[in-house]
Amino acid sequence: MEKPLISMIEVQFRSFIESLRPTDEEIRKQLDFGYSWDGQSALLFEIRPQWNDPTKILELPFAKLRFVKSARIWKLYWMRGSGKWEAYEPQPESTDVYELLTEIKNDAYGCFFG
């Protein structure tokens, strides 16, 4: 991907995560959201303390988006209870990453936020 495209994609991920984050700093200590981006795949995750040891902070992935350069499409995956990634069947792919981020936020099937 070209350099300007990567930065625009990262801006979209950052903006999406900001829209999910609680505004109250005290709540963010108990539940927050983050992402990682390697230039091809994005991993979206919850950030929260471990239930039986609050000194340990966990990053729990709930969605993965992967760009397939040869087809110029984005693929969307959700984390099953088994810990395995599965294509999100209502809309497994799109040429527009914003469309998939909207699908995650709407979460009509309860796959991402329960």
C-alpha angles and dihedrals in degrees: 000000000000118000096248090052092053093052092048090050091050090050089055092050092047092049092048093051091047089055090056098045118101113248094220112085091212092056090049088062088063101034130012137149134231143163142209125213126191099178095268108037133039124201117199116200146172118240115211141140118267108263096234097034113033091186089072115076117208131203107208114191118220105166138025127194121192128189115219102205097193092056095030092227137124120232122207125210134181129204115249121213087257089064094249125126117240132184110260099245102203088060114359096169146012140171088232118068091196089061090056093046088053089051090053093049093049091047093185092176098042093242098129107033101019 
